[in-house]
Amino acid sequence: MELQEAVLKRRSVRRFTEDVVTDQELEQIFETVRWSPSWANTQVWEFVVVRDRELIHQVTETYRMEKGTNPASKCSLAASALIVVCARIGVSGCYGGKETTKFSNWFMFDLGIAAQTLCLKAHEMGLGTVVVGLLDHEACRQLVGLPDGYEAVAVIPIGRPAVEQKAGPPRKAVADMVHLDAFGRKMF
């Protein structure tokens, strides 16, 4: 599968079969993920693969919404595994332990790249994923036993898709998002 095809056809998957994603498949995914770029090659990402069904239930319970149920709850409970995407903080965007950019959460950029790589590789392998960010991060952090200096940032349920993927939602036109030399000056 070419990159363009993977990017255009990958969708968030919220229905999985009961078929297991193997450790070998996960290792293949993480072998690709480890090559993701990061700030000064700090590689601040860590991943906790949750397979224990009771722990999957507990992590899913950390998903929160003010009204109703998080739409990722049902698929998380049916997933072959949950991948808790974690970050070592105070490193990315820092030199000598001191923040060097306006944006103090630079690790989020690094994790976004790694998560996208993970989701695209899973898609290439015929697997489905969805990124869950609406959760009680501290409760999730404690459930997976992260030490001080690490944060649980997102959860990615992974499994074998139970339904055919549909076409994606509309996207902005290139002309509406690319500017030349200054904001508002269309390039295309």
Secondary structure in CASP SS format (residue, H / E / C, confidence):
PFRMAT SS
TARGET T0000
AUTHOR 0000-0000-0000
METHOD secondary structure of the structure
MODEL  1
M C 1.00
E C 1.00
L H 1.00
Q H 1.00
E H 1.00
A H 1.00
V H 1.00
L H 1.00
K H 1.00
R C 1.00
R C 1.00
S E 1.00
V C 1.00
R C 1.00
R C 1.00
F E 1.00
T C 1.00
E C 1.00
D C 1.00
V C 1.00
V C 1.00
T C 1.00
D H 1.00
Q H 1.00
E H 1.00
L H 1.00
E H 1.00
Q H 1.00
I H 1.00
F H 1.00
E H 1.00
T H 1.00
V H 1.00
R C 1.00
W C 1.00
S C 1.00
P C 1.00
S C 1.00
W H 1.00
A H 1.00
N H 1.00
T C 1.00
Q C 1.00
V C 1.00
W E 1.00
E E 1.00
F E 1.00
V E 1.00
V E 1.00
V E 1.00
R C 1.00
D C 1.00
R H 1.00
E H 1.00
L H 1.00
I H 1.00
H H 1.00
Q H 1.00
V H 1.00
T H 1.00
E H 1.00
T C 1.00
Y E 1.00
R C 1.00
M C 1.00
E C 1.00
K C 1.00
G C 1.00
T C 1.00
N C 1.00
P C 1.00
A H 1.00
S H 1.00
K H 1.00
C H 1.00
S H 1.00
L H 1.00
A H 1.00
A C 1.00
S C 1.00
A E 1.00
L E 1.00
I E 1.00
V E 1.00
V E 1.00
C E 1.00
A E 1.00
R E 1.00
I C 1.00
G C 1.00
V C 1.00
S C 1.00
G C 1.00
C E 1.00
Y E 1.00
G C 1.00
G C 1.00
K E 1.00
E E 1.00
T C 1.00
T C 1.00
K C 1.00
F C 1.00
S C 1.00
N C 1.00
W C 1.00
F H 1.00
M H 1.00
F H 1.00
D H 1.00
L H 1.00
G H 1.00
I H 1.00
A H 1.00
A H 1.00
Q H 1.00
T H 1.00
L H 1.00
C H 1.00
L H 1.00
K H 1.00
A H 1.00
H H 1.00
E H 1.00
M C 1.00
G C 1.00
L C 1.00
G E 1.00
T E 1.00
V C 1.00
V C 1.00
V E 1.00
G C 1.00
L C 1.00
L E 1.00
D C 1.00
H H 1.00
E H 1.00
A H 1.00
C H 1.00
R H 1.00
Q H 1.00
L H 1.00
V C 1.00
G C 1.00
L C 1.00
P C 1.00
D C 1.00
G C 1.00
Y E 1.00
E E 1.00
A E 1.00
V E 1.00
A E 1.00
V E 1.00
I E 1.00
P E 1.00
I E 1.00
G E 1.00
R C 1.00
P E 1.00
A C 1.00
V C 1.00
E C 1.00
Q C 1.00
K C 1.00
A C 1.00
G C 1.00
P C 1.00
P C 1.00
R C 1.00
K C 1.00
A C 1.00
V H 1.00
A H 1.00
D H 1.00
M C 1.00
V C 1.00
H E 1.00
L C 1.00
D C 1.00
A C 1.00
F C 1.00
G C 1.00
R C 1.00
K E 1.00
M C 1.00
F C 1.00
END
